[in-house]
Amino acid sequence: MTRFAIRKHDPSSRRALLLGTALVLLTGGCSASGRVAARRLLDDMSTGNRKLATTITRFNEVLLERVNDKCNDEAVLNSLEGVRALIRELDEASQGWKIPETVEAVAVVKAYRDHLAGRDSLFAEKVPLILESLAVPELTKAERSKRTKGVFDQIRVAEKKSLKALRDEQRKFAASAGIFAYD
């Protein structure tokens, strides 16, 4: 019955199905313990990313309050230090992960750590630029907002690029481990 169902499809999809099955079998992706370890690793990364996203959202809210003169530079710097402390904490936690001994697993963990380091350096570099532009008293509120928007856009573009690279590595790792429902 299954053989008949495969024949009904065009040859390219049958070939892709057979090739995918062969790859999973050859790479050891069908082992349950390997999939469990891979899923655990991906879940740990996902949990860390959610924590970081929440902390960055809070930081952006504080920064927006600073743009609107509702708080001072010290509040922004304290919030920034909270973001950077969480990044260090997540990096330290990733050092203790049990990583499956595959090239893809090592690559995805390296991509995750690079992503964290990139975000840390991005905030360390760009936030002082925002605070400097806000400190100029001669600028109107609209001019200050325009300057900070440019820096915000640079941060957003760099974060998207870094996150896309991380997600690509995670998808590649998930596929190599036989986790086809990961996104």
N, C-alpha and C positions, 0 to 999 in steps of 0.2 A: 504494500500500500504506500509506504513512504517513498519507495523507489519510483513508483508511478507518479506520485505527486511532484517529485523533483523533475521528472522528465517533462511534465507539462509546462514548466517554466522555460524561458529561453536559455540557451547554453551558457551565456555569460554569467547569469545569476547562479546556475548550477556550479559552474567552475569557481565562482567566488565563494560559494558555500563550502565546497570541497577544500579549496585552498585555505579558507579561514579555519576549518576544522583541523586540517593538517598542521597549520601553524600553531594552533592551541595545543595540540597533542605533542608536537616536537619541542615546544618551548616550556612544557611542563605547566601550562596554564590551567590544565584541568584538575590539578591536585587541589583538593579541598583546603588543606592547610595553607598552601600558597595563596589561594584566593582570600582566605580569612586574614592572613597577615597583610596582604595588599590592601584589603578593604579597611583594616584597622589603621594602616598608615594613611590612607586617603581620608579617613574620618578624622584622624588627629590633625591633619592639615586643614581640613574644613572647619573644625572647631576653632583652631587658632586664627584662621582667616575671619571667622564671624566675630570673635572677640576683638580682633584688630579693627574690623570695620566699624563696630560699635564705638570703640574708643576714638577712632578718627572722626566719626560723625559728631561725637561730643566735642572734640577739639575744634572742628569746623564751626560748630555753634558758638563756642567761646571766641573764635577768631572773628566771626560775623558780629558778635556783640562789640568787639574791639573796634571794628570798622565803623559801627554806629555809635561809638563813644559811650557804651554802656558798661565797659570794664576797662582795666588798665593793662599795660604791657606785662606786668607781673603775672596776672591771671593767665594770659596767653602762654607765657613761658612755663608756668606750672603745668598747664594742660599739655604743652609740648613735651615736657619731661615725663609726664604720665604715658604718652604715646611711645616715647623712646624706651621707657622702662619696660613696657609691655613687649615691645619688639625684642629687647634683650632677653626677657623671660621666655618668649616663644622660641627664640634661637637656642637658648640653653635647654629647653624642653626637647627640642628636636635632636639635640646631641644624644639624648638617652633613648631615642626610639629604637625598636628592634626592626632593623631594615632587612627585608629579604635579600639574599645575596645574588642579585641580578644587576646587570648593567643598567636596566631601565629604572630599578629602584634607587640606585645610587644617583642616577641622573635627576630623578624627580625630587629627591631630598636636596640635592645641590641647587636645583632650580628654586625650591622653596626657601632655602637659606639665602640665596642670591636675591630673591624677591624681598625678603625681610631686610637685608642689608641695603638694598636699593631704596626702599621706603625710608629707612632711617636716615640715610645720607640726603635723600630728597628733602625731607622735612628740616634737617639741620641746615641745609643750604638755602631753602626758599623762605622759611618763616622769618629769618632776620630781614630779608628783602621787603617783606610785607610790613614788618614793624617799622623799618626805616621810612617807607613811603607814608606810613600813617603819622610819623613823628614830625613831618614838615608842616608847620603851622600856617604857612602862606597858602597852602592848597585848600580849595573848597572841598566840601564833602563829596561832591560829584567827581572831582579830579582824583581824590584819594581812592574812591571806589573804583574808578577806571584803572588806576595803577594796580591796585590789589587784584582786580579781576584778571589782569594779564598774568600775574603770578599764579593765581588760582588755576587758570587755564593750563599753564605749564605743568603744574602739579597733577592736574587731572589727566592730561595726555600721557605723562610719564607713568602714572599709576596704571592706566589702562594698558599701556604697552607691556609693563611688567606683569600685570595680572594675566594678560593674554598668553604670554610666554609660559607662565606657570601652569595655566589651564591646559595648554597644548601638551606640556610634559606630563601632566596628570592623566590626560586622556590616553596618551601613548602608553603610559605605564599601566593604566587600567586595562587597556586592550591586550597588552602583553601578558597580563596576569589572568586573563580570561574573565574579566569583569566587564561585560558588554553593556550593562545598564547604568554606567557611570557618566555623569555630565557635570 
